[in-house]
Amino acid sequence: MVPRPEVPGLAPRAIVQREPGLLTGVIFDVDGVLLASPHERAWREALTGFADPAQFTTALYQAKVAGKSRLEGARAALGALGVAHWETRANAYAQAKQARLEALITRGGVRAFPDALRLVTDLVSLGLPMAVASASKNASAMLRAVSLPEGGRLADAFAVEICGRDLARGKPDPEIFRLAAAELGVAPGQCLVIEDATSGIMAARAAGMTALGVARLNDAEPLAAAGADLVVSSLDEISLSGLKQGRICVRSAGSDLET
């Protein structure tokens, strides 16, 4: 079983003081980075009765909904689609999406990205403290539903879980990542955030953290434009030796040496 890093009590640990610039903690987004979760599908299918589900494209999801709380996402989607009286209908849409998502999760609709599982396993072996940070109130259940290759649950690999908390502001506000860093006991400037959405990249940079963009949807350009320090199409591209040295870089072909 993958060992779980020591988890602090309710009070955050003292901030780790290490050499400035070195990365000593990693914060993962969940949907689109760790999990190919059914959120997008649930949002799309729940549109029936509000708008044409075909209008809910992946591009719209990434630009308007990803990283937001359920109600914020519902408002953003209906507003972007020009749905009449969207302000008063958003709560009903959010509830419909949640019911659809729960049905998909029950049917086994949660899948982890293999490259993400490999990176998490490697980071556990390196001893780097890790957190997950997601606005989704369903993220915890989905993480517990996924097994690691060596045994144990994906959720057990993380020392800190900031999922579905009632925060004042969603991404691109940096609040969620600052909270994750505080509970990890790592200074913001020493945190690496791994995100697949532009709002998440912007939130990481606003928090003073290093931002790694994962372009699973061939969207490297918008992630870079949002401020990503590095963009990859797969987490297998990341150099483990670089992370061990406290920096983020890609491995050269056929090796784990930095380019």
Protein Blocks (a to p, Z undefined) as FASTA:
>chain_A
ZZddddddfbdcddddddehiacbdcddfehplpccfklmmmmmmmgojacfklmcfklm
mmmmgopafklmmmmmmmmnopghklmmmmmmmmmmmmmmmmmmmnopaccdfklmmmmm
mmmmnopacddddfbfklmmmmmmpccfkgpjfklmpmbdcehiacfbdcfbfklmmmmm
mmnopafklcccddfbfklmmmmmmnopacddddfkopmmmmmmnopabdcfbfklpcfk
lmmnopacdddehiacdZZ
